Amino acid sequence: MVLSALRGALGFLTRLPVGHSEAAFDAFRQTPAAFPLAGYVVGLLLAIAVVLPIPAPTTAVALVVAAVLVTGVNHADGLADLGDAAVVHGGPERRRDVMTDTTVGVGAVLALGVGLVGLTMAGLALASLPVTAAAGLVVASEVGAKLAMATLVCRAGTSHDGFGASFLNEANAGDLWLPVAVAFPAGLLADFSGFGPLLAAVVLALAIGRWADDTLGGVSGDVLGATNDLARLAALHVGVIVWTLS
């Protein structure tokens, strides 16, 4: 069950050639712990970008490129939709309509711009750290980003009967302990500085869940995708700060 769920998670959350099957995807939907498990795999792949003996600016670009190559653009699409929903005037129904509109608005451009610049700057900051610390923080941050998604899946309510509901309807708050337990070892990385990224990602997830509940009527698939990218960004920067101050 766990291996099938992990395969389903990697097939959905990444572009890795693990194949796609309905059984694996169903196992993934029913296993929130598969999110942080997939985070370890993705984090290890992204960490390659920050351990190569290349100039710091190139490391920053390499991290962005690696994120796109490994995870694709699905989460970025959710971030763009969330950006448009955040700036439009109106109630939850109006904002949800904007999220399904294929037109790219200024909110989407701003959200994607902040995400791109933020990830680039994180890569630049990581390049100044020892290789083991940088790699550890990348892994912890990716696990944290996936834990953030699992947190919403277990704790948030759904905004409508859409793709996100297929995950949120399968879990409740009592299921969150296992994703947290799976993610815990990542906190031990980078001389225990990995707990900073994990905590930052979960706090951000809770804030996004609260905001989505108030402005969108709940969490959708787009909100889950945006949470991944925003949590990764917050986790990386907090991780660098915690390691630097420790």
N, C-alpha and C positions, 0 to 999 in steps of 0.2 A: 504493500500500500504506500509506504513512504517513498520508495524508489520510483514508483509510478507517479506519485504526486510531484516529486522533484523533476522528473522528466516532463511532466505537464507544465510545471512552473517555468522551466528553462525554455520549453517550446513556445510558451506564451510571452514571457518577459524578455527573451533574447532572440538573437538571430542565429544561435548556435544550431548546427545540423543534427538535432536530436530526434527529428521526426515529430509528427503530430498524430495523435489518436484521441478519439472521443473518451476512451476509458481513462487515459492519462490526464486529460483536461478535467474530467469529472472528479478524479482523485485530488487534483490540485485545488479545485473549488471547495472541496470538503476538508482540506488540510491546510489551515492558515500557517502552520509551521513550515510549509514548503516555501513560503516567501523568504524568510531569512536563510534557509538552506540554500536557495538559489543565489542569495546575496553573497555567500562565500565563494561560489564559483565565479560569479561576475566580478567580484572584488579582486580575486586572484588574477584574473585576466587583465583588468584595468591597471593593476599594480605594476604590470610589466612596463607600462609607459613611464612610471616614475623611478624605475631602477636602472634604466638604460644610461650609459655614460655619454649623455648628450647635453648641450647647453640648456640652461634653465628655460629660456623662452621656447625652445623646441620641445622641452618636456611638457610645458603648458599646452602647446598645440597638440602634442601626442596624446595627452589625456583626453582632450575633447574628441579627437578622431577615434580613439579607442572606445569611448563611450558610445559614439554613433555606430561604429562597426559591430560592437558586441550587443547593444540593446536596441538598435534601430531608432525609429522616430515616433513610435506610438505614444510614449510618455510625453515627448515634446508637443505632440498634437494635443494631448490633454492639457498641458500647460498653456498653450495658445488659447484653447477654448475657455479655460478658466480666467485667463487674462481679459478676454472680451467680456465675460460675464461679470467680472469684478467692476468694470468701469461703466457699464450700461445702467441707465436709470430704469427703475421699475421693480416689480415684485418678483418672487421666485419663478413664476411661470414665464415671465418675460425674459429673465436671465437664462433659464433653461432653453428657451427658444433660440437665444443668441448662441448658446454653446453648440447647438446642432446646425447652425447656419454655416455654410461653407465659405462665406466671406471673411477675409482676414481683416480685423479692425486694429485700431491703434493699441488697444489693450493687449492683443495677442503679440504685436510687434514688440511692445515694451516688455512683456513677460519673457518672451524668448530672448530678447536682448540682455536682460538682467541675468537670465540663466546661462547664456553663453559667456558673457563677460565674467560672471561669478565663477564659473567652472574653470575658465582660463586663468583667472587670478589665483584660484586654489591650486592649480597645477604649478604655477610660478612659486607659490609659497612652499609647496611640498618639495620642490627642487632644492630648496635651501636646507632641508633637513637631512639627517643621516638616512641612508637608503632603507635600512630596516624599519626605521620610524615612519618614513613616508609610505612604504608598502603596507605597514600595519594599519596606518590611518585610512588608507584607501579601502582596504578590506573591511575595516570596522564601519566606515561610512556607508559602504554599499550594503552591508548587513543591516545597518541602521535604517537605510532608506527602505529596504524591504520590510523591516520590522514596523516602520511607520505605516506602510500599506496594510500589514496584518492587523495593526492596531485599529485602523478605521474599519476593516472588515469585521472585526470582533465587537467593536463598540458603537459604531455609527449606525444611523438609520438610513434607509435608501430614499432617494428623492423621487424615484418613479420606477416603474416596472421595466427596467432596461438591463443592459449588460452588467452594470455594477451590481444590480440586485441579485444576479445569479451567484455572486460571491457573498454578499452581505446577508442574504437569507439563509445561508448554510452555517453561520457561526453566531456566537453570542459572546458576551463579556467573559463568561467562564472559560472560554476556549483560549484566552489570550496568554495564559501562563506558559503553555508549551512553546509558542513563538519566542517569548521572552527567554525561556530556558535555552532554546536553541541559539539565540543571539548572544547570550551571556559570555561565552568564551571569546567572542570578538572584542569584548571590553578589556581583556587581558593583554591585547596586542599593544605595541608601542609603549612598553613600560606602564601598562594600565591606563594610558591616555585614551585607549579605545572606548572607555566608558563615556567620555565626553561626547563623541559622535553619536553613540547609542541614545544617550539622554536627550541630546539636541533634536534628534530625528523624532523621537516619541513626543516630546513637547510640541514640536511643530505639527505633528499629525493631530494631536489633540486640539490645537488652535485652529487648524484647517477644518477639522470636523465640526467644531463649534461654529465657525464662520459659515460653513456650508449648510448647517442646520438652520441658521438664522436667515441666510440670504437665498439659498437654493431649495430649501425644504428637505435637505438631506444630501447624502453622498451619492455620486454617480460614477460611472467608469472613468469619465474625464477627470473627476476629482481625484480618484485613485492614481491615475497616471501622473497628474501634476504633482501629487504628494511625493511620488518617488523622486522626481527631479529636484523639487524644492528641499526635500529632506536630505538628499545627497549633498546638495549645495551647503545647507546649514551645517551638516555633520562634518564635512571637510574643513570648513573654516573654523568651527569650534574645536575640532581635533587639533588643528595647527596651533591654535591659541593655547589650548590645554597643555600640549606637549612643550611649547615654548616656555610657558610659565612654571612647568613642573621641574 
